[in-house]
Amino acid sequence: MPEEKYAFHASRWTAGNLFFPVRIEITRQHVIRIKPRLVGSDEESIAIAKVASVNIRTGWIWSDIRIDSSGGSNPITSHGHRKQDARQIRDLIERFQREQ
């Protein structure tokens, strides 16, 4: 059975995302922030069970997302997502936490 995975890409029209836009992937086990580079990528992840809060800051068009960990590690932050995507990220995390 394939793993349920959702991917959300930041807009290329926002700062820092022109050539290599940030991608947030959500699975039943992890929230992963992937920042592609010319060679390779930088990845940060937090286990779904360790997510303490999801903060969404909306502007006129784009939203900033901060996902805090209860384990004391640095939060996952990303900007340039559509408002609808930011809300869906929060809803998926909450749903997966309830199911555990």
Backbone bond lengths (Angstrom), bond angles and torsions (degrees), N, CA, C in turn:
res aa  C-N    CA-C-N  psi(-1)  N-CA   C-N-CA  omega(-1)  CA-C   N-CA-C  phi
1 M - - - 1.448 - - 1.536 108.55 -
2 P 1.329 118.05 125.30 1.467 120.53 -178.77 1.527 110.95 -68.72
3 E 1.330 114.23 147.70 1.457 120.48 179.54 1.527 109.91 -74.57
4 E 1.321 115.36 139.49 1.460 121.43 177.36 1.532 107.98 -74.30
5 K 1.342 117.08 119.62 1.460 121.14 -177.81 1.522 109.16 -137.80
6 Y 1.328 115.02 134.83 1.461 121.86 178.60 1.518 108.14 -120.85
7 A 1.331 117.07 137.34 1.463 121.94 -179.44 1.528 109.35 -124.51
8 F 1.338 115.36 136.92 1.458 122.54 -179.56 1.515 108.32 -129.72
9 H 1.328 117.21 123.62 1.461 122.74 -176.82 1.522 110.19 -103.09
10 A 1.322 115.85 138.15 1.461 121.09 174.25 1.534 108.33 -74.04
11 S 1.307 115.77 155.77 1.458 121.10 179.83 1.526 111.40 -72.87
12 R 1.305 116.24 141.46 1.465 121.28 175.76 1.529 111.94 -69.43
13 W 1.325 117.57 -14.75 1.458 122.00 -178.43 1.517 113.25 -82.85
14 T 1.336 117.87 2.31 1.459 120.69 -178.73 1.528 110.45 -108.20
15 A 1.322 115.73 157.63 1.474 121.87 -175.33 1.526 111.54 -57.59
16 G 1.322 115.30 133.43 1.453 121.36 177.11 1.507 115.33 82.00
17 N 1.315 118.13 -2.48 1.462 121.34 -176.29 1.526 113.91 -116.66
18 L 1.331 117.95 8.01 1.458 121.02 -174.02 1.531 112.62 -59.98
19 F 1.321 117.16 -54.84 1.465 120.19 -175.87 1.523 112.49 -93.34
20 F 1.320 116.26 -35.71 1.459 120.41 -176.71 1.533 109.51 -132.33
21 P 1.334 118.24 83.67 1.468 119.94 -177.13 1.531 112.34 -68.09
22 V 1.318 115.18 144.04 1.456 122.24 177.95 1.523 109.01 -67.67
23 R 1.319 115.06 144.99 1.465 121.66 177.28 1.525 107.74 -126.16
24 I 1.324 116.91 133.88 1.465 121.84 173.97 1.521 106.85 -111.09
25 E 1.335 115.11 125.65 1.460 120.99 177.83 1.525 108.39 -113.83
26 I 1.325 115.11 137.73 1.449 120.72 179.90 1.523 108.52 -124.66
27 T 1.328 115.10 126.98 1.461 122.19 173.89 1.525 107.44 -123.60
28 R 1.302 116.70 178.44 1.465 120.14 178.03 1.526 112.11 -65.82
29 Q 1.337 117.03 -21.40 1.459 120.69 -176.77 1.527 114.17 -103.07
30 H 1.347 119.38 -32.41 1.456 122.22 -170.59 1.529 113.66 -141.62
31 V 1.326 113.69 156.72 1.464 122.55 164.70 1.523 104.66 -111.62
32 I 1.324 117.31 124.44 1.455 121.73 -175.04 1.523 109.35 -123.81
33 R 1.350 116.40 130.92 1.465 122.50 173.73 1.520 106.83 -106.53
34 I 1.324 116.37 121.42 1.458 122.12 -177.85 1.517 108.63 -116.87
35 K 1.331 115.79 121.48 1.466 122.34 176.42 1.526 107.18 -113.34
36 P 1.345 117.92 102.13 1.466 120.27 179.06 1.528 111.30 -64.62
37 R 1.307 115.98 151.35 1.462 123.68 175.16 1.518 107.60 -128.01
38 L 1.303 116.49 176.71 1.456 120.62 178.58 1.527 110.29 -57.05
39 V 1.325 115.58 -44.03 1.461 120.84 175.34 1.521 107.36 -125.22
40 G 1.310 117.96 110.25 1.460 122.19 178.74 1.513 113.18 87.76
41 S 1.324 115.12 -157.61 1.463 120.86 -179.36 1.527 109.55 -159.60
42 D 1.330 115.58 162.49 1.464 122.70 172.63 1.520 106.64 -106.00
43 E 1.329 116.52 131.94 1.456 120.69 -179.87 1.522 110.68 -127.67
44 E 1.323 114.90 138.58 1.463 122.88 173.82 1.518 106.43 -127.59
45 S 1.320 117.02 142.24 1.455 118.56 177.74 1.520 111.10 -141.93
46 I 1.319 114.38 153.33 1.463 123.44 174.27 1.523 106.45 -133.66
47 A 1.321 116.10 133.97 1.458 120.03 175.28 1.530 109.46 -65.51
48 I 1.318 116.53 141.62 1.475 121.07 -179.06 1.527 110.61 -54.84
49 A 1.322 116.87 -40.43 1.462 120.42 -178.94 1.524 112.21 -65.74
50 K 1.327 118.50 -22.11 1.468 122.64 -177.74 1.529 113.52 -96.45
51 V 1.327 118.49 0.74 1.468 120.81 178.48 1.529 108.47 -73.85
52 A 1.338 115.90 121.24 1.462 121.03 -179.41 1.523 111.81 -90.05
53 S 1.339 116.84 -41.47 1.463 119.59 -179.04 1.527 110.26 -158.19
54 V 1.327 114.08 158.05 1.459 121.82 175.37 1.518 106.67 -124.56
55 N 1.331 116.62 120.32 1.457 122.25 -179.43 1.522 108.02 -109.72
56 I 1.332 115.78 127.85 1.467 121.65 178.30 1.520 107.72 -117.87
57 R 1.326 115.89 125.85 1.470 121.41 176.49 1.524 106.58 -115.64
58 T 1.318 116.61 114.73 1.452 120.47 -175.17 1.518 111.07 -102.00
59 G 1.315 114.45 144.97 1.455 122.41 172.92 1.511 108.16 -114.66
60 W 1.313 115.80 -157.90 1.461 119.16 179.65 1.516 111.96 -64.47
61 I 1.317 116.17 -42.81 1.468 120.00 -176.33 1.521 111.68 -119.68
62 W 1.329 116.32 -47.67 1.469 120.87 -171.12 1.516 111.50 -105.82
63 S 1.314 114.67 160.79 1.462 121.55 178.25 1.520 110.32 -123.90
64 D 1.335 114.94 149.53 1.459 122.56 171.90 1.523 107.20 -105.39
65 I 1.322 116.16 142.01 1.459 121.62 -177.66 1.521 108.58 -124.28
66 R 1.332 116.26 135.48 1.453 121.74 171.85 1.520 107.97 -129.44
67 I 1.330 116.53 123.63 1.455 122.24 179.97 1.526 106.78 -112.18
68 D 1.335 116.23 113.20 1.462 122.06 -177.08 1.523 110.61 -92.98
69 S 1.324 114.81 146.36 1.453 122.21 -179.82 1.519 109.95 -103.83
70 S 1.324 116.44 144.95 1.460 120.03 174.96 1.524 110.82 -82.58
71 G 1.327 117.86 -7.97 1.457 122.20 -178.39 1.514 114.05 -86.32
72 G 1.320 118.67 0.59 1.453 121.39 177.47 1.520 114.51 87.08
73 S 1.319 118.40 1.69 1.470 119.65 178.43 1.530 109.85 -80.07
74 N 1.316 115.76 170.28 1.463 120.30 179.26 1.528 110.30 -63.86
75 P 1.334 116.43 145.37 1.467 118.96 178.76 1.531 111.08 -71.73
76 I 1.315 115.17 156.70 1.460 121.19 172.18 1.519 106.28 -87.50
77 T 1.320 117.17 124.90 1.462 121.08 179.20 1.519 109.53 -124.80
78 S 1.320 115.34 146.60 1.457 121.27 178.31 1.521 108.25 -156.25
79 H 1.320 117.03 145.25 1.456 120.82 177.69 1.524 109.65 -130.12
80 G 1.320 114.51 158.55 1.457 120.00 177.54 1.515 114.49 94.46
81 H 1.330 117.25 20.63 1.463 120.42 177.66 1.527 109.74 -95.27
82 R 1.318 115.88 151.06 1.460 119.52 175.13 1.524 109.36 -65.95
83 K 1.323 117.11 150.65 1.460 121.45 -179.43 1.522 111.10 -57.02
84 Q 1.317 116.31 -43.59 1.460 121.40 -179.38 1.529 111.02 -61.82
85 D 1.328 117.37 -41.01 1.464 121.20 178.79 1.525 110.93 -66.06
86 A 1.327 117.23 -41.59 1.461 120.89 179.66 1.530 110.62 -60.73
87 R 1.299 116.63 -42.95 1.471 120.18 178.95 1.520 111.04 -67.51
88 Q 1.329 116.97 -37.40 1.459 120.24 178.68 1.537 110.97 -67.09
89 I 1.331 117.37 -37.16 1.466 120.96 175.54 1.527 109.69 -58.98
90 R 1.332 116.87 -48.74 1.461 120.97 178.95 1.530 111.37 -60.18
91 D 1.326 116.66 -45.31 1.464 120.61 -178.27 1.530 111.86 -64.35
92 L 1.327 117.45 -39.87 1.459 120.35 178.53 1.522 111.61 -64.88
93 I 1.321 117.01 -43.14 1.468 120.38 178.57 1.523 110.07 -61.05
94 E 1.322 117.08 -46.03 1.461 120.34 179.58 1.520 111.60 -63.33
95 R 1.330 117.44 -39.94 1.461 120.87 178.90 1.530 111.35 -64.41
96 F 1.332 116.66 -45.57 1.464 119.89 -179.63 1.523 111.46 -66.58
97 Q 1.325 118.38 -33.56 1.462 120.19 176.22 1.533 111.60 -67.05
98 R 1.327 116.91 -39.87 1.463 120.46 177.85 1.525 111.17 -63.75
99 E 1.335 117.11 -36.58 1.466 121.11 -177.00 1.526 113.21 -73.45
100 Q 1.337 117.42 -17.53 1.477 119.40 -178.26 1.500 112.22 -81.34
